[in-house]
Amino acid sequence: MNTLSADDRLQVVRDATAEYWKHIIPIVQIAFAIHVLLLGLFLIVAIPVMWILNALSIAIYIGCLFAIRRRRYQWAGFLISAEIIVHAAVATWVLGWDSNFHFYMFCIVPIIAFSFQSSPVRRTCLSVAILAVAVLGFAFRHHVPGAMIGVKAQEIFGIVNAFTATALLLHATALTVRFNMTMQMNLFHSAHRDSLTNLYTRRRVLQKLRHLGGGRGDDSTSIVLIDIDHFKRINDQHGHDLGDVMLQRVAEVISDCVRVTDIAARWGGEEFLVLMPDTTFEEAKQVAERLMLHIRAQTALDEATTVNVTATLAVATMHSGETFRDTLNRADQMLYQGKQEGRDRLMLAS
């Protein structure tokens, strides 16, 4: 089994962390806005400890946003985590357990888990701090000095904070899920798309075949095999840059001509394959004829050279009980025959 090197793992973590924080920035901005509102509120009700704490929190969030901009993601994660934990502890002590400021700590659990994968000591310390504030705050809730606000105000704070923190946690969870889906989409694209032509790779074709029933035909799956004519000679005479342009032009034609249900792939080198589920031989032949005509209309260009593009194509349909490999071999044999007969033609492996 292939394993990533330490350098590769580090690069993966860096890329994933950068992508994660792109999704988390809205949480930082919302938290900043909440503290601005709290600053104004505590100035109105004249609780110096709390408005000073919120003023410091606002400065911390500004620093956090600057850290994110400078890609100092661990520092940003530490700032936001430490601020929320300290804020929860102080607010619980000053305003009482029922003010529910401790709810906000649960919003940073995903941030701590992700941001400090390579720093287990920091992750452990922050996690223990959350547990301490939550457990000790509850255990000593009746021993806290008299809250600086009345029972009614404490209840209002409790309701508002419970609602806001829970909504924030739901939003943070949704952003984390979106991040995970984005990463999965990127991984799928990297694993199944050719980097030069953006067509699918062999892996995607074989995967689709497994979904179709293990690669055995039922007279409803067809393939079109496409091979660019004289590609090696073009590479040798005009260079690989022009060869790459030719591959991209042909790939664009294939993408434009096939149907949404077809799987168009770069099969290897200058060879392409189109897998066509639920397609009869005659229907596949019509698509192949359209492909050949459009490929002929293409040219590959560089600053001093124009090269006309042609290709040889072969069409085959999987017979009942026949494997994909058998069908591919039949198409490949006809493709070879077409090359021998002069190229730039459509061969039918009926």
Secondary structure, 3 states (H helix, E strand, C coil): CCCCCHHHHHHHHHHHHHHHHHHHHHHHHHHHHHHHHHHHHHHHHCCHHHHHHHHHHHHHHHHHHHHHHCCCHHHHHHHHHHHHHHHHHHHHHHHCHHHCHHHHHHHHHHHHHHHCCCCHHHHHHHHHHHHHHHHHHHHCCCCCCCCCCCHHHHHHHHHHHHHHHHHHHHHHHHHHHHHHHHHHHHHHHHHHECCCCCCECHHHHHHHHHHCCCCECCCCCEEEEEEECCHHHHHHHHCHHHHHHHHHHHHHHHHHHCCCCCEEEEEECCEEEEEECCCCHHHHHHHHHHHHHHHHCCEEECCCCEEECCEEEEEEECCCCCEHHHHHHHHHHHHHHHHHCCCCCEEEEC
